[in-house]
């Protein structure tokens, strides 16, 4: 595995912001920047079909009224508006963001990238070769801090304004593990029945935090005793979620029985994932409150389910269970009965 870090769109964008401040920026200058392959990747990820309103926004970045900020995409109408303060900060102090750019570039040495790759490979089948993975860093146009799309991983320089890069290698490792798991599952994922899919969906996040964040669960143990548990994860969230293990296990088991009996629809299973496993609110919170959790149950229960299999039976058995998810239930039931 090789990690290819791409950051070449950042300096042209910083130059545009400096020119905008001097009233020397142009439409053609920004069009050329947004035609860069890294920004093209971002526009495709966010489903932006027409760049013109976004270009107009950036040309008027320092004067635009918030009510006039365009939608980045119809499904997230406030995305660009929510990002506006970060872009204004970059407009006001482009030199600071250039220093962050240089810091990131020098931080990710070949040795550091090799260490990240080794961390990821620990959590993959030994015979899996995924080749080169692109890690793309831009001054992001959208709301995501980082995301996996089209076989690559993107992170946003604007989110690193405080200059703290301590947890960035863990973030990159976590997301590259997702890229690798997508490639690993490509030849069998679509053949799984609903009950198998339901189990399989816990593998990606569960194994990413197991191997890349040294996660410690209610059943699954941390891999590295000489490193902190739950590195790069929120301590409050993981403690809370691990405390919900018995409840989550009950929901998981009951749902599997319902799928097997044919008493729950595929749509209801999808809804459960969205409303329960991907819920970021604590039990006492209302849905309209700011969520207290930074990770959902999908992470912690996935770590316990698949991570405990690795602890007890090793990597070969683990990935046999990933490929044949019903085996994971059999193995896990043996573990929790011990």
N, C-alpha and C positions, 0 to 999 in steps of 0.2 A: 504494500500500500504506500502511495506517495501523496502528500498533501501539497497542493499548488495554491499559494496565497496570491489573490488578485486584488490590487488596490489602485490601479493606474487611473481610475476616474476621479480620484479625490483632489489631486493638485489642480487639474483644470477647473473643477467646481470651486475650489478656494480662490483661484484666480478670477473666476466670474464674480464672486462675492466682493472681492477687492475692487474690481472694475465697476460693479454696480454702485459701490460707495463713492466712486469717483465720477459717476454718471457717464461711464465709458462702456458699459456692457451693451451687448447687441443680441437681437433675436437669433441671428445666424450662429453666434458664439454658443448660445445655450442649446440650440438645435444640434449642433455638432457634439456637445457634451452628452446630450440625451440619446444620441445615436451610438454612443460608446456601448460595447457589448455588455458591460456590467450594468449599465442603466437599462439597456434593452431587456436584460434578464429581469430586472425589477418591474418594469412595465408589464412584461408578460405575466409575472407572478401575481400582480395585483389586477390583472385583467383590464388594463387601461388601453382602450382602442384608439383614442385621439389624444395626442400629446399637447396640442395647441393651448387648451385651457390651463394646463400645468405650466407650460412655458410662460404664458401671460402672468400667471401667479408669481413666478419667480422674478420676472422682470419688474414687478411692482411690489416685491417682497417687503420693502421698508415703508411703503405708503398705503398698502391695501387695507381697506376696512374688513374686519373679521367676517362681517356678514356677506362679503363678496368673495370669500375664499371658495374655490370650486370643490366639487366632490372628486376624490381620487377614484372612487368606484361607488356605484349606487348602493351596495350592501353596507358600506361603512361611510355614511355621509359626512361625519365630522373628523375623519381620519387626518386629512391635511390640516384642518383647523386646529386639531389637538396638537399637531406637530409644530405648529407655527411658532410658538415661543422658542423652541430649540433652533429653528432656522434663523430667527431674529438674533439669537445669541451668536450664532456662527457669522451672521452678517456684521455684527458689532465687533467681534474679535476673531477674525479669520486666522490671525497669527497663533492664537491659542490652539485652534483645531489643527493647524499645521504641525504644531509641536506634538499633539496627540498622534497624528498620522506618523510622524517620525518615531515616536515612542513605540507604537504598534509594530512598525516595520522593523525596528531594531530588536524588539522583544521576540518576535518569531524568527529566530535563527534557524538554520537547517537542523541544528541539534535539538532545539525545542520542538520543531515540527516532527522530528523523528520520535521524540518522547511521547508526543500526543498520539502518533500513529501506533506506537507500541501499546499504549494504554487501551486504545480502541481494539486492537487485534487480540488482546487478552480476552475480550468478550465476544469473539467471533469463532466460528469453526476454523480449525487449524488449516484446512485445505481451501478456505475461501480466499480468493484473490480478487479484490475489487479494483485493482489498478490505481489510477489517479483520481483524487477527489478535489474539485475546485472549492476553495473557501474564498468567498467574494465579500470584500468590505467596501461599502460606498457611504457617502453621506445620504442616508436613506430617505426615499420619498414617502414611505408608508409608515404605519404605526407599529409594526413588529420590531422587537429588539433583535430577533434573529429567527430564521426559518429555513426549512429544507424545501427545495423545489427543483424539479428537473435534474435530479442527481447531484446537486451541489448544495452548499450551505452559505447563507448570507448573514452577515452581522453589520450593525449600523454604527459608524464612527461617532455620530451625534450622541449616542447613548453612553459614550465613554468620556464625556466632558470632564469628569472629575479626575481622569488620568489613572484610575485604579484598574490595573490589568491583572490583578492577582488571580481572579477566578476565570479569566478569559480562556486559558487552555482547557479548563474543565468544560466550559460551554462548547468550545469547538469540538472536543472529544465526544461529548454527549450527542451533538448533532451529526457528526460524521458517523457515529454508531448507527443513527437512524438511517443515513444514506446506505450504509452497508447492509442493514437489515432489510431495507426495501429491495436491494439487489438480490439478497439471499432468498427472499420470499417470492420473487417474481415468477418462478417456475412452478409454484404450488399453491400460492395464496388463493388464486381464483378457483381452485378445485375444491376448496374446503366447504363442507356443509355448514349451516348456520351455527350449530352447537360448537363446531370446531373453530369457526371464525370468532365466536364469542370468547373462547379461551385464548386464541391466538392474539387478539387485540391487546392483551395485557403484556405481551412479550416485549414490544418495542420500548416503551417507557420503563418498564420494570427492569429490563436488562441494561438499558442505558444508565440508569442511576446505580444499579448494582456494580457495574464495571468501571464507570467513568466518574461517579460521585461517591464511591465507597459507602453506599447506602447501608444502613442498619435498620432492619424491620422488626416486626413482632416475632417472626420466625427466621427470616433470612439474616445471616450475619455479615458484618463488614468484611471485606477481603483483606484489607491492610491494617493491621493493628497499630502500625507506626504512623498512621495518618488519621486525621480526625474523621469521625463518622459523618456522613451526609455533607461532604464538601460541596460547596456551591449551591446547596439547597437551603431552604428556610427552616431553621431549627424548630420554631413554633409549629409550623405546618406539619413537619414530619412527626413530631411528638404527638400532635393531635390525631393525625391520620393513623399512626401505629396503634393508638388507643381505640380506634374504630375497627380493628382487625376482625374481631368476632362478629360484629354486625355485618361487615363487608363479606365475610366468608358465608354467612347465612344468605345474603342476597345472591351471591354468586352461585351457591349450591341450588337454591330454590329456582333461579332462572334457568339453570341447565336442565333441571327436571321439567320445567314448563316447556322449554324448547323441545325436549325429547318426547313429551306428551302431546305436543302440538297445541297447547293451550295459550301460547303467547305468539304474537305475530312478529315478523321481521321488523316492521315499523315500530312496534312497542319495544323491541330490544334496542333499536337505534335510539329511541327516546330515552330509555333507561341510561344508556351510555352518556348521553348529553346532560341529563338532569341529575344523575347520581354519581357516576364515576368521574365525570368532568366538572363537577360542582366545586366552586372555589369558596363557597360560604360555609361557615361553621353552623352547627345545628341550631344555635339560638339566633342566628342572623336572618333578616328578611332579604328577599331576593333583590330589592332595590337598594340595599346598603352596599357600601364599598367592601368587597370580599376581604376577609382576613387571611385567607390561605393563598400561598404562592404556588403550591402544588396541589393537585387533586388526588382522590383515592386511586385513580388509575395507576399513578406512580407507585404508591406504597404497596398496594395489593399485588400489582404486577411484580414488584421486587420480591415480596414474600412468596408468591406462587412459583415463579421461575427461578428466583435466586436461591430459594431453599433446595430446589432440585439440584442446582449446581453444587451447593454446599455438601449435600448428602451423596450424590452419585457422580459428579464430575461433568466435564464439558461435553463429552460424547453423548451421554445420556440426556443432558440438557437439550442439545440441538436435535436429538431424535424426538424429544417431546415438543419442541417448537414446530417441527415438521409434521408431527402426528399429535395434535393437541389433546386428544382424549387420553393419551398416555400420561400427560402432565397431571391430569386429575387423579389418576391411579397412583402415581408416584407421590403426589402431594398428600393424599389421604393417608398413605403409609407414614409419611413424615409427621403429620400432626397427631397421629395416634400413638406415636412413641412416648 
